[in-house]
């Protein structure tokens, strides 16, 4: 090292600079991938840990780290924009959020097919939304994002929830609107649960029980003790969240699985929290059976590795079939009532899917489903005729570029 410093300082400096850059990039990865704050470089424990690993590495300042993350973002954005240029068509999803401080945010995600025929997803932005949430303001914000990413003429459809301002903003942009199926399932199940009085009462009791074991150290310890005595894993109870029906399912499922240690723990606690009866646990068991297909359908739609438009009609049919089957197996009046409400909600919100042009064509062109994916043969025939018409139109189109792009859509 003395020889290098005295005789070849440039070589040594180059090596040290290269090592610094390499570690800087790794630090940016930590911040980006693990969602760490920029202030991590000022944390005493982190600084000591890094120094132990490599005393020669100089941690950047918080400001410098922010600059490096911004540079990484710009590089990634440039690469993504190049990928988007190769895409013939894209679809968007959009949603509004409120932070814990009640600040509004608009999130927009873009989905497209790569030249290698793989589904790609990129978040175009999660932007603070200062204006009122009118359709006009939403349309203007989305139009700016589309222009920024160079996809204004490529957007084929936009998936959002059923909020009227979201639907109207898509119409103002002259973009086909597709309702979010997972959001519809959430609304269907929540309404059905609310419409079934006895199950609602059981949910209230379940929330109280879970609340006790999540807020009291004594109750929590007693539950762990009972789970150990019964040879059960020490699993925590799960609390329901009002905005997500899946959390209701998870709460009831965990409570049913742990019903024996929960009952034993409650009997050993000086608490006025009433335990669930065996009759109520039977209601929970039958309710979970009715709700399981909705849980599976929601999980299926939540993945990002496969296209989902062609699944909606088959999933709707599957839910219809399973509901009819499981409702017939219900021994309790309240669960049969829940099944009826689920069927009514499913028909009301999703009954028109087979008449939805984009969804019908997607189902027909999916080799897994084709005509079998439809419940109404007439709708399958309509989709087949429209598909044939589009193919004839494509054949007659003189523009080769248009033909190539349209053929890719048909495939």
URWOTA-V827805 format. One record per backbone hydrogen bond with DSSP energy under -1.0 kcal/mol. NH is the residue of the N-H (numbers start at 1). CO is the residue of the C=O. Records with the same first field share a line. If there is no record, write none. Layout:
NH->CO ; CO
This chain:
5->1
6->2
7->3
8->4
12->8
13->9
14->10
15->11
16->12
17->13
18->14
19->15
20->16
21->17
22->18
23->19
24->20
25->21
26->22
27->23
28->24
29->25
30->26
31->27
32->28
33->29
34->30
40->37
41->38
42->39
43->40
47->43
48->44
49->45
50->46
51->47
52->48
53->49
54->50
57->54
65->61
66->62
67->63
68->64
69->65
70->66
71->67
72->68
73->69
74->70
75->71
76->72
77->73
78->74
79->75
80->76
81->77
82->78
83->79
84->80
85->81
90->154
91->111
92->157
93->109
94->159
95->107
97->105
99->103
102->99
105->97
106->127
107->95
108->125
109->93
110->122
111->91
112->120
114->118
117->114
120->112
122->110
124->108
125->108
127->106
129->104
134->132
138->134
139->135
140->136
141->137
142->138
143->139
144->140
145->141
146->142
147->143
148->144
149->145
151->146
154->151
155->151
156->90
158->176
159->92
160->178
167->163
168->164
169->165
170->166
171->167
172->168
173->169
174->171
175->170
178->158
180->160
184->180
185->181
186->182
187->183
188->184
189->185
190->186
191->187
192->188
193->189
194->190
195->191
196->193
200->196
201->197
202->198
203->199
204->200
205->201
206->202
207->203
208->204
209->205
210->206
211->207
212->208
213->209
214->210
215->211
216->212
220->216
221->217
222->218
223->219
224->220
225->221
226->222
227->223
228->224
229->225
230->226
231->228
232->227
235->233
244->241
247->244
249->245
250->246
251->247
252->248
253->249
254->250
255->251
256->252
257->253
258->254
259->256
262->258
263->259
264->260
265->261
266->262
267->263
269->266
271->269
281->277
282->278
283->279
284->280
285->281
286->282
287->283
288->284
289->285
290->286
291->287
292->288
295->291
296->292
297->293
298->294
299->295
300->296
301->297
311->308
315->311
316->312
317->313
318->314
319->315
320->316
321->317
322->318
323->319
324->320
325->321
326->322
327->323
328->324
330->327
336->332
337->333
338->334
339->335
340->336
341->337
342->338
343->339
344->340
345->341
346->342
347->343
348->344
349->345
350->346
351->347
353->350
355->352
356->353
360->356
361->357
362->358
363->359
364->360
365->361
369->366
370->363 ; 366
372->369
374->371
380->376
381->377
382->378
383->379
384->380
385->381
386->382
387->383
388->384
389->385
390->386
391->387
392->388
393->389
394->390
395->391
396->392
403->399
404->400
405->401
406->402
407->403
408->404
409->405
410->406
411->407
